[in-house]
Amino acid sequence: MLAVFLLLRCFDFGEKTLTKAELVDAVATETEMSKRQAGDVVDLILDEIRDALVKGDKVQLIPFGSFVVRDRKKREGRNPKTGAKLTIPARRVPAFTAGKGLRDAVAGGKKRATAKKR
């Protein structure tokens, strides 16, 4: 839960990219940990998410969102250069679905246009 809070608090939802180093700095500042300890915490969280996804588990961080593994079926594609048909193999891919808290925070950060009723 601490990770979700820190992600929502330190990210300004602007045009900027939040890097891992900035996330570590934010965790260190908010928790009064050293940057090394904060880096270990961030690494631990990311490792746990990765390990759960490798096992095929869903990772649900309310209200931030959910990480899941989706199975892609094999399909036919084309080489864009030659136009030759090729088979794209089936694979498993990680996916993220934003939770209500994240969606609301992002929507609140931007002014939404409303349609006028006539």
C-alpha positions in Angstrom: 0.0 0.0 0.0 2.9 2.3 0.7 4.1 1.9 -2.9 0.8 2.9 -4.3 0.6 5.9 -2.1 4.1 7.0 -3.0 3.5 6.5 -6.7 0.3 8.6 -6.7 1.9 11.2 -4.5 5.2 11.8 -6.2 4.0 11.5 -9.8 2.7 14.8 -11.2 0.8 13.3 -14.2 2.4 15.8 -16.6 4.5 15.4 -19.7 7.5 14.3 -17.6 8.7 10.7 -17.2 9.1 9.4 -13.7 12.3 7.4 -13.5 13.2 4.7 -11.1 15.8 7.0 -9.5 13.2 9.7 -8.9 10.9 7.0 -7.4 13.7 5.9 -5.1 14.3 9.6 -4.1 10.6 10.0 -3.3 10.5 6.9 -1.2 13.6 8.0 0.7 12.2 11.4 1.3 8.7 10.3 2.4 10.0 7.5 4.7 13.2 9.1 5.9 15.2 6.1 4.7 18.6 6.2 3.0 18.5 6.2 -0.7 20.2 2.8 -0.6 17.4 1.4 1.6 14.7 3.0 -0.5 16.3 1.5 -3.6 16.2 -1.9 -2.0 12.5 -1.4 -1.2 11.7 -0.3 -4.8 13.7 -3.3 -6.2 11.9 -5.7 -3.8 8.4 -4.4 -4.9 9.3 -4.7 -8.6 10.8 -8.2 -8.1 7.7 -9.3 -6.3 5.4 -8.0 -9.1 7.7 -9.7 -11.7 7.8 -13.0 -9.8 4.0 -13.1 -9.4 3.5 -12.4 -13.1 6.0 -15.1 -14.1 3.9 -17.6 -12.1 0.8 -16.3 -13.9 -0.7 -14.6 -10.9 -2.6 -11.3 -11.0 -1.1 -8.4 -9.0 -3.8 -6.1 -7.7 -2.8 -2.8 -6.1 -6.0 -1.0 -5.1 -6.6 1.8 -6.0 -3.5 2.0 -8.4 -4.4 -0.8 -10.8 -3.7 -4.5 -11.7 -1.0 -6.3 -13.5 -1.9 -9.4 -15.4 -0.5 -11.8 -17.9 -2.3 -12.1 -21.2 -1.9 -15.0 -23.6 -1.6 -13.9 -27.2 -2.6 -16.5 -29.8 -0.3 -17.3 -32.7 -1.3 -15.4 -35.8 -0.3 -14.6 -39.3 1.6 -11.5 -40.1 3.5 -10.0 -43.0 7.0 -8.8 -43.4 6.4 -5.1 -44.2 9.5 -4.9 -46.4 8.8 -8.0 -48.6 5.1 -8.7 -48.0 5.9 -12.3 -47.3 3.6 -14.1 -44.9 5.0 -15.3 -41.6 3.6 -16.9 -38.4 3.9 -14.9 -35.3 4.2 -17.4 -32.4 1.9 -17.4 -29.4 3.3 -15.7 -26.3 2.5 -14.4 -22.9 2.7 -10.6 -22.3 2.3 -8.5 -19.2 -0.5 -6.0 -19.2 -1.6 -3.2 -16.8 -5.2 -2.0 -16.1 -5.5 1.3 -14.3 -7.6 1.3 -11.1 -10.3 3.8 -10.2 -7.9 5.8 -8.0 -5.4 6.2 -10.7 -8.0 7.0 -13.4 -9.6 9.6 -11.1 -6.2 11.2 -10.3 -5.2 11.4 -13.9 -8.6 12.7 -15.0 -8.5 15.3 -12.2 -5.1 16.5 -13.4 -6.5 17.6 -16.8 -9.4 19.8 -17.5 -12.1 17.8 -19.2 -14.2 19.2 -22.0 -18.0 18.9 -21.4 -20.6 18.9 -24.0 -23.2 21.6 -23.9 -26.8 20.5 -23.7 -29.3 22.2 -26.0 
